[in-house]
Amino acid sequence: MRIVVTVKYVPDAAGDRRFSDDGTVDRDNVDGLLSELDEYAVEQALQICENSEDDVEITVLTVGPEDAKDALRKALSMGADRAIHVEDDDLHGTDALGTSLMLAKAVEKAGYDLVICGMASTDGTMGVVPALLAERLGVPQVTLLSEVLVEDGMVVGRRDGDAASERLEAALPAVVSVTDQSGEARYPSFKGIMAAKKKPVESWELSDLEIEAGEVGLEGAYTVVDAAAERPARTAGTIVMDENEGGRQLAEFLARQKFI
């Protein structure tokens, strides 16, 4: 069985994240890393491999700049077998629709039985790429799963809601996405880190996927950022020295804010 896990290289949420002048995320002045939510997808692929009696090959796939290879290396050190990096100067500014196009072309070129995605990226947090990818591939989608199993040519999963859990299944090939409740991602061992250096990493350009430059990037984007402003600095709160007037001042504050 061939499993493809889509992963994304994202700016560190603990860093000073900003937009560039063209409305895209500034990736040059902040450290990046493998999206935490994609680590759960890698973990589920590894668990399927460990529980399967058949041979399973796990390919991690990313679209992004040169530094995105760091995300692939992290996934390889966790235990994935090979990696594919789609990199091209014309990718800059690609939105979710363009990303789903490139991923679909790359998945088809790599070959697959099951595609596993994280529920969303930690930078864009749109959560739409798994569904878009399934539509482009023309296969079933089973999204937001807390548990994933593969048995008898079917992918079976559990989706947990606020009031109930659903059991969902689809025939392979299929696309699934997993939540952060699907199981803690393993930490790469020293042996895994060393082994990752010898695992194959292929680099593909748009021409390898038969995609025209105008279909992706800022030129082909359906969504763009028109304007952005920094979050206002946090101001000091009002301190009330209670001299038998605290209750009245609190009531006046709540009234001004229309809470009462």
Number of C-alpha atoms within 10 A of each C-alpha: 15 17 26 29 30 26 26 29 25 23 23 18 14 8 11 11 17 17 15 12 10 13 15 17 19 15 18 10 11 16 15 19 18 24 21 19 21 29 28 26 30 30 24 25 27 22 14 17 20 12 10 14 8 9 9 16 16 24 27 27 25 25 26 19 16 13 15 21 25 15 24 28 21 20 29 28 21 23 21 26 19 21 24 22 22 23 19 18 12 17 25 16 21 24 20 21 19 21 21 23 20 25 24 20 18 24 24 12 11 14 13 20 15 23 26 27 30 29 24 22 21 20 15 11 9 11 18 14 24 26 19 20 25 20 15 14 19 13 16 17 21 23 22 24 24 19 17 22 16 18 11 7 12 15 20 18 23 20 20 16 9 5 5 7 12 11 11 14 18 18 17 18 20 21 28 26 29 30 21 18 13 18 16 11 18 13 12 16 12 10 10 17 17 13 15 23 12 10 15 13 20 11 16 15 18 20 10 12 18 11 14 11 16 12 18 24 19 21 15 17 17 13 12 14 11 8 9 11 7 8 6 6 6 6 6 6 6 7 6 11 9 10 7 8 10 12 12 11 14 12 13 13 14 12 11 10 9 8 8 9
